[in-house]
Structure formats: C-alpha cells, structure tokens
C-alpha cells in the first residue's frame, strides 16, 4: 500500500484502483470471459 497517496479519500482510492485494474486488463491479453469476471 506504499504506492497509495496518504490524503486520498476512500472513494477516490477505490476509483484509482479500478482505473489501474482496468488499465492492466486492457494492456494484458486477457480472455474475454476472464476479463468480465474481473469486473463482476
């Protein structure tokens, strides 16, 4: 959790994590079924 900024509210932090996860999913060659499973 060292990469997380100290003064960020929970909503912003979770939003940032979602963006990172989505970004990672776009970059890595994930199978469509597996991809949708990540976001359920």
PQR file with spaces between the fields and no chain letter, atoms N, CA, C, O and H, PARSE charges and radii, in Angstrom:
ATOM       1  N    UNK     1       0.826   -1.216    0.000 -0.4000 1.5000
ATOM       2  CA   UNK     1       0.000    0.000    0.000 -0.0000 2.0000
ATOM       3  C    UNK     1       0.865    1.274    0.000  0.5500 1.7000
ATOM       4  O    UNK     1       0.365    2.373    0.236 -0.5500 1.4000
ATOM       5  N    UNK     2       2.135    1.111   -0.261 -0.4000 1.5000
ATOM       6  CA   UNK     2       3.061    2.242   -0.245 -0.0000 2.0000
ATOM       7  C    UNK     2       2.792    3.198   -1.411  0.5500 1.7000
ATOM       8  O    UNK     2       3.061    4.396   -1.322 -0.5500 1.4000
ATOM       9  H    UNK     2       2.541    0.217   -0.453  0.4000 1.0000
ATOM      10  N    UNK     3       2.259    2.648   -2.498 -0.4000 1.5000
ATOM      11  CA   UNK     3       2.005    3.462   -3.681 -0.0000 2.0000
ATOM      12  C    UNK     3       0.776    4.361   -3.509  0.5500 1.7000
ATOM      13  O    UNK     3       0.596    5.328   -4.249 -0.5500 1.4000
ATOM      14  H    UNK     3       2.041    1.675   -2.570  0.4000 1.0000
ATOM      15  N    UNK     4      -0.058    4.034   -2.530 -0.4000 1.5000
ATOM      16  CA   UNK     4      -1.277    4.799   -2.281 -0.0000 2.0000
ATOM      17  C    UNK     4      -0.972    6.151   -1.638  0.5500 1.7000
ATOM      18  O    UNK     4      -0.159    6.242   -0.718 -0.5500 1.4000
ATOM      19  H    UNK     4       0.089    3.249   -1.929  0.4000 1.0000
ATOM      20  N    UNK     5      -1.622    7.180   -2.124 -0.4000 1.5000
ATOM      21  CA   UNK     5      -1.385    8.528   -1.605 -0.0000 2.0000
ATOM      22  C    UNK     5      -2.058    8.692   -0.239  0.5500 1.7000
ATOM      23  O    UNK     5      -3.173    8.205   -0.050 -0.5500 1.4000
ATOM      24  H    UNK     5      -2.283    7.105   -2.871  0.4000 1.0000
ATOM      25  N    UNK     6      -1.413    9.358    0.707 -0.4000 1.5000
ATOM      26  CA   UNK     6      -1.876    9.450    2.089 -0.0000 2.0000
ATOM      27  C    UNK     6      -3.194   10.206    2.274  0.5500 1.7000
ATOM      28  O    UNK     6      -4.014    9.819    3.107 -0.5500 1.4000
ATOM      29  H    UNK     6      -0.507    9.753    0.553  0.4000 1.0000
ATOM      30  N    UNK     7      -3.406   11.284    1.504 -0.4000 1.5000
ATOM      31  CA   UNK     7      -4.558   12.162    1.746 -0.0000 2.0000
ATOM      32  C    UNK     7      -5.752   11.894    0.829  0.5500 1.7000
ATOM      33  O    UNK     7      -6.642   12.735    0.705 -0.5500 1.4000
ATOM      34  H    UNK     7      -2.739   11.599    0.828  0.4000 1.0000
ATOM      35  N    UNK     8      -5.772   10.733    0.192 -0.4000 1.5000
ATOM      36  CA   UNK     8      -6.849   10.431   -0.754 -0.0000 2.0000
ATOM      37  C    UNK     8      -8.035    9.780   -0.040  0.5500 1.7000
ATOM      38  O    UNK     8      -7.853    8.817    0.705 -0.5500 1.4000
ATOM      39  H    UNK     8      -5.049   10.049    0.292  0.4000 1.0000
ATOM      40  N    UNK     9      -9.256   10.301   -0.264 -0.4000 1.5000
ATOM      41  CA   UNK     9     -10.464    9.700    0.315 -0.0000 2.0000
ATOM      42  C    UNK     9     -10.696    8.283   -0.207  0.5500 1.7000
ATOM      43  O    UNK     9     -10.181    7.923   -1.265 -0.5500 1.4000
ATOM      44  H    UNK     9      -9.403   11.084   -0.870  0.4000 1.0000
ATOM      45  N    UNK    10     -11.457    7.486    0.518 -0.4000 1.5000
ATOM      46  CA   UNK    10     -11.706    6.089    0.136 -0.0000 2.0000
ATOM      47  C    UNK    10     -12.282    5.968   -1.272  0.5500 1.7000
ATOM      48  O    UNK    10     -11.852    5.117   -2.052 -0.5500 1.4000
ATOM      49  H    UNK    10     -11.876    7.778    1.378  0.4000 1.0000
ATOM      50  N    UNK    11     -13.246    6.811   -1.594 -0.4000 1.5000
ATOM      51  CA   UNK    11     -13.897    6.736   -2.903 -0.0000 2.0000
ATOM      52  C    UNK    11     -12.883    6.972   -4.012  0.5500 1.7000
ATOM      53  O    UNK    11     -12.880    6.279   -5.029 -0.5500 1.4000
ATOM      54  H    UNK    11     -13.595    7.501   -0.960  0.4000 1.0000
ATOM      55  N    UNK    12     -12.023    7.963   -3.799 -0.4000 1.5000
ATOM      56  CA   UNK    12     -11.001    8.281   -4.788 -0.0000 2.0000
ATOM      57  C    UNK    12     -10.002    7.135   -4.909  0.5500 1.7000
ATOM      58  O    UNK    12      -9.561    6.791   -6.005 -0.5500 1.4000
ATOM      59  H    UNK    12     -12.026    8.526   -2.973  0.4000 1.0000
ATOM      60  N    UNK    13      -9.658    6.557   -3.776 -0.4000 1.5000
ATOM      61  CA   UNK    13      -8.695    5.452   -3.754 -0.0000 2.0000
ATOM      62  C    UNK    13      -9.245    4.232   -4.502  0.5500 1.7000
ATOM      63  O    UNK    13      -8.534    3.612   -5.293 -0.5500 1.4000
ATOM      64  H    UNK    13     -10.017    6.837   -2.885  0.4000 1.0000
ATOM      65  N    UNK    14     -10.498    3.897   -4.249 -0.4000 1.5000
ATOM      66  CA   UNK    14     -11.106    2.741   -4.918 -0.0000 2.0000
ATOM      67  C    UNK    14     -11.260    3.011   -6.417  0.5500 1.7000
ATOM      68  O    UNK    14     -11.103    2.116   -7.247 -0.5500 1.4000
ATOM      69  H    UNK    14     -11.076    4.401   -3.607  0.4000 1.0000
ATOM      70  N    UNK    15     -11.567    4.257   -6.733 -0.4000 1.5000
ATOM      71  CA   UNK    15     -11.691    4.659   -8.132 -0.0000 2.0000
ATOM      72  C    UNK    15     -10.350    4.519   -8.851  0.5500 1.7000
ATOM      73  O    UNK    15     -10.276    4.057   -9.990 -0.5500 1.4000
ATOM      74  H    UNK    15     -11.695    4.984   -6.058  0.4000 1.0000
ATOM      75  N    UNK    16      -9.291    4.934   -8.148 -0.4000 1.5000
ATOM      76  CA   UNK    16      -7.929    4.834   -8.684 -0.0000 2.0000
ATOM      77  C    UNK    16      -7.555    3.376   -8.911  0.5500 1.7000
ATOM      78  O    UNK    16      -6.950    3.035   -9.926 -0.5500 1.4000
ATOM      79  H    UNK    16      -9.351    5.310   -7.223  0.4000 1.0000
ATOM      80  N    UNK    17      -7.922    2.511   -7.954 -0.4000 1.5000
ATOM      81  CA   UNK    17      -7.641    1.073   -8.087 -0.0000 2.0000
ATOM      82  C    UNK    17      -8.420    0.490   -9.267  0.5500 1.7000
ATOM      83  O    UNK    17      -7.890   -0.328  -10.019 -0.5500 1.4000
ATOM      84  H    UNK    17      -8.414    2.788   -7.128  0.4000 1.0000
ATOM      85  N    UNK    18      -9.663    0.906   -9.426 -0.4000 1.5000
ATOM      86  CA   UNK    18     -10.468    0.423  -10.552 -0.0000 2.0000
ATOM      87  C    UNK    18      -9.836    0.827  -11.883  0.5500 1.7000
ATOM      88  O    UNK    18      -9.788    0.041  -12.829 -0.5500 1.4000
ATOM      89  H    UNK    18     -10.093    1.570   -8.815  0.4000 1.0000
ATOM      90  N    UNK    19      -9.354    2.064  -11.934 -0.4000 1.5000
ATOM      91  CA   UNK    19      -8.696    2.546  -13.149 -0.0000 2.0000
ATOM      92  C    UNK    19      -7.444    1.742  -13.450  0.5500 1.7000
ATOM      93  O    UNK    19      -7.189    1.379  -14.598 -0.5500 1.4000
ATOM      94  H    UNK    19      -9.392    2.703  -11.166  0.4000 1.0000
ATOM      95  N    UNK    20      -6.663    1.464  -12.409 -0.4000 1.5000
ATOM      96  CA   UNK    20      -5.435    0.689  -12.573 -0.0000 2.0000
ATOM      97  C    UNK    20      -5.753   -0.728  -13.036  0.5500 1.7000
ATOM      98  O    UNK    20      -5.067   -1.277  -13.897 -0.5500 1.4000
ATOM      99  H    UNK    20      -6.870    1.759  -11.476  0.4000 1.0000
ATOM     100  N    UNK    21      -6.796   -1.314  -12.457 -0.4000 1.5000
ATOM     101  CA   UNK    21      -7.195   -2.679  -12.802 -0.0000 2.0000
ATOM     102  C    UNK    21      -7.673   -2.727  -14.256  0.5500 1.7000
ATOM     103  O    UNK    21      -7.333   -3.643  -15.006 -0.5500 1.4000
ATOM     104  H    UNK    21      -7.354   -0.868  -11.757  0.4000 1.0000
ATOM     105  N    UNK    22      -8.463   -1.730  -14.635 -0.4000 1.5000
ATOM     106  CA   UNK    22      -8.990   -1.647  -15.996 -0.0000 2.0000
ATOM     107  C    UNK    22      -7.841   -1.446  -16.985  0.5500 1.7000
ATOM     108  O    UNK    22      -7.805   -2.049  -18.058 -0.5500 1.4000
ATOM     109  H    UNK    22      -8.739   -0.987  -14.026  0.4000 1.0000
ATOM     110  N    UNK    23      -6.910   -0.585  -16.594 -0.4000 1.5000
ATOM     111  CA   UNK    23      -5.729   -0.310  -17.412 -0.0000 2.0000
ATOM     112  C    UNK    23      -4.916   -1.586  -17.616  0.5500 1.7000
ATOM     113  O    UNK    23      -4.496   -1.895  -18.732 -0.5500 1.4000
ATOM     114  H    UNK    23      -6.939   -0.096  -15.723  0.4000 1.0000
ATOM     115  N    UNK    24      -4.700   -2.316  -16.538 -0.4000 1.5000
ATOM     116  CA   UNK    24      -3.941   -3.569  -16.587 -0.0000 2.0000
ATOM     117  C    UNK    24      -4.666   -4.604  -17.456  0.5500 1.7000
ATOM     118  O    UNK    24      -4.037   -5.348  -18.208 -0.5500 1.4000
ATOM     119  H    UNK    24      -5.040   -2.066  -15.632  0.4000 1.0000
ATOM     120  N    UNK    25      -5.992   -4.638  -17.340 -0.4000 1.5000
ATOM     121  CA   UNK    25      -6.790   -5.582  -18.112 -0.0000 2.0000
ATOM     122  C    UNK    25      -6.709   -5.261  -19.612  0.5500 1.7000
ATOM     123  O    UNK    25      -6.696   -6.161  -20.452 -0.5500 1.4000
ATOM     124  H    UNK    25      -6.504   -4.033  -16.730  0.4000 1.0000
ATOM     125  N    UNK    26      -6.655   -3.972  -19.925 -0.4000 1.5000
ATOM     126  CA   UNK    26      -6.560   -3.553  -21.323 -0.0000 2.0000
ATOM     127  C    UNK    26      -5.189   -3.896  -21.905  0.5500 1.7000
ATOM     128  O    UNK    26      -5.076   -4.302  -23.061 -0.5500 1.4000
ATOM     129  H    UNK    26      -6.665   -3.242  -19.242  0.4000 1.0000
ATOM     130  N    UNK    27      -4.168   -3.730  -21.099 -0.4000 1.5000
ATOM     131  CA   UNK    27      -2.794   -3.970  -21.549 -0.0000 2.0000
ATOM     132  C    UNK    27      -2.510   -5.458  -21.715  0.5500 1.7000
ATOM     133  O    UNK    27      -1.975   -5.885  -22.738 -0.5500 1.4000
ATOM     134  H    UNK    27      -4.260   -3.401  -20.159  0.4000 1.0000
ATOM     135  N    UNK    28      -2.869   -6.237  -20.713 -0.4000 1.5000
ATOM     136  CA   UNK    28      -2.575   -7.668  -20.753 -0.0000 2.0000
ATOM     137  C    UNK    28      -3.607   -8.411  -21.603  0.5500 1.7000
ATOM     138  O    UNK    28      -4.789   -8.067  -21.578 -0.5500 1.4000
ATOM     139  H    UNK    28      -3.304   -5.890  -19.882  0.4000 1.0000
ATOM     140  N    UNK    29      -3.174   -9.418  -22.350 -0.4000 1.5000
ATOM     141  CA   UNK    29      -4.067  -10.187  -23.215 -0.0000 2.0000
ATOM     142  C    UNK    29      -4.970  -11.128  -22.412  0.5500 1.7000
ATOM     143  O    UNK    29      -4.701  -12.325  -22.307 -0.5500 1.4000
ATOM     144  H    UNK    29      -2.214   -9.697  -22.371  0.4000 1.0000
ATOM     145  N    UNK    30      -6.025  -10.578  -21.859 -0.4000 1.5000
ATOM     146  CA   UNK    30      -6.931  -11.368  -21.031 -0.0000 2.0000
ATOM     147  C    UNK    30      -8.062  -11.927  -21.889  0.5500 1.7000
ATOM     148  O    UNK    30      -8.582  -11.251  -22.777 -0.5500 1.4000
ATOM     149  H    UNK    30      -6.244   -9.606  -21.944  0.4000 1.0000
ATOM     150  N    UNK    31      -8.424  -13.152  -21.610 -0.4000 1.5000
ATOM     151  CA   UNK    31      -9.541  -13.779  -22.310 -0.0000 2.0000
ATOM     152  C    UNK    31     -10.842  -13.055  -21.942  0.5500 1.7000
ATOM     153  O    UNK    31     -11.037  -12.719  -20.774 -0.5500 1.4000
ATOM     154  H    UNK    31      -8.002  -13.701  -20.889  0.4000 1.0000
ATOM     155  N    UNK    32     -11.743  -12.805  -22.914 -0.4000 1.5000
ATOM     156  CA   UNK    32     -12.997  -12.072  -22.674 -0.0000 2.0000
ATOM     157  C    UNK    32     -13.790  -12.567  -21.466  0.5500 1.7000
ATOM     158  O    UNK    32     -14.294  -11.759  -20.686 -0.5500 1.4000
ATOM     159  H    UNK    32     -11.585  -13.077  -23.863  0.4000 1.0000
ATOM     160  N    UNK    33     -13.903  -13.874  -21.305 -0.4000 1.5000
ATOM     161  CA   UNK    33     -14.638  -14.433  -20.167 -0.0000 2.0000
ATOM     162  C    UNK    33     -13.952  -14.076  -18.856  0.5500 1.7000
ATOM     163  O    UNK    33     -14.601  -13.663  -17.895 -0.5500 1.4000
ATOM     164  H    UNK    33     -13.493  -14.530  -21.938  0.4000 1.0000
ATOM     165  N    UNK    34     -12.650  -14.237  -18.828 -0.4000 1.5000
ATOM     166  CA   UNK    34     -11.868  -13.911  -17.640 -0.0000 2.0000
ATOM     167  C    UNK    34     -11.943  -12.415  -17.362  0.5500 1.7000
ATOM     168  O    UNK    34     -12.008  -11.979  -16.212 -0.5500 1.4000
ATOM     169  H    UNK    34     -12.122  -14.572  -19.609  0.4000 1.0000
ATOM     170  N    UNK    35     -11.933  -11.638  -18.446 -0.4000 1.5000
ATOM     171  CA   UNK    35     -11.983  -10.184  -18.345 -0.0000 2.0000
ATOM     172  C    UNK    35     -13.261   -9.722  -17.658  0.5500 1.7000
ATOM     173  O    UNK    35     -13.216   -8.892  -16.750 -0.5500 1.4000
ATOM     174  H    UNK    35     -11.880  -11.992  -19.380  0.4000 1.0000
ATOM     175  N    UNK    36     -14.393  -10.254  -18.086 -0.4000 1.5000
ATOM     176  CA   UNK    36     -15.671   -9.871  -17.490 -0.0000 2.0000
ATOM     177  C    UNK    36     -15.770  -10.349  -16.044  0.5500 1.7000
ATOM     178  O    UNK    36     -16.430   -9.713  -15.222 -0.5500 1.4000
ATOM     179  H    UNK    36     -14.430  -10.928  -18.824  0.4000 1.0000
ATOM     180  N    UNK    37     -15.124  -11.453  -15.740 -0.4000 1.5000
ATOM     181  CA   UNK    37     -15.134  -11.993  -14.380 -0.0000 2.0000
ATOM     182  C    UNK    37     -14.430  -11.050  -13.410  0.5500 1.7000
ATOM     183  O    UNK    37     -14.784  -10.978  -12.233 -0.5500 1.4000
ATOM     184  H    UNK    37     -14.588  -11.969  -16.408  0.4000 1.0000
ATOM     185  N    UNK    38     -13.435  -10.332  -13.914 -0.4000 1.5000
ATOM     186  CA   UNK    38     -12.690   -9.393  -13.071 -0.0000 2.0000
ATOM     187  C    UNK    38     -13.567   -8.248  -12.581  0.5500 1.7000
ATOM     188  O    UNK    38     -13.337   -7.696  -11.506 -0.5500 1.4000
ATOM     189  H    UNK    38     -13.148  -10.390  -14.870  0.4000 1.0000
ATOM     190  N    UNK    39     -14.569   -7.897  -13.374 -0.4000 1.5000
ATOM     191  CA   UNK    39     -15.354   -6.700  -13.070 -0.0000 2.0000
ATOM     192  C    UNK    39     -16.732   -7.000  -12.497  0.5500 1.7000
ATOM     193  O    UNK    39     -17.571   -6.102  -12.417 -0.5500 1.4000
ATOM     194  H    UNK    39     -14.756   -8.346  -14.248  0.4000 1.0000
ATOM     195  N    UNK    40     -16.980   -8.222  -12.104 -0.4000 1.5000
ATOM     196  CA   UNK    40     -18.289   -8.566  -11.563 -0.0000 2.0000
ATOM     197  C    UNK    40     -18.321   -8.377  -10.066  0.5500 1.7000
ATOM     198  O    UNK    40     -19.349   -8.619   -9.435 -0.5500 1.4000
ATOM     199  H    UNK    40     -16.298   -8.952  -12.169  0.4000 1.0000
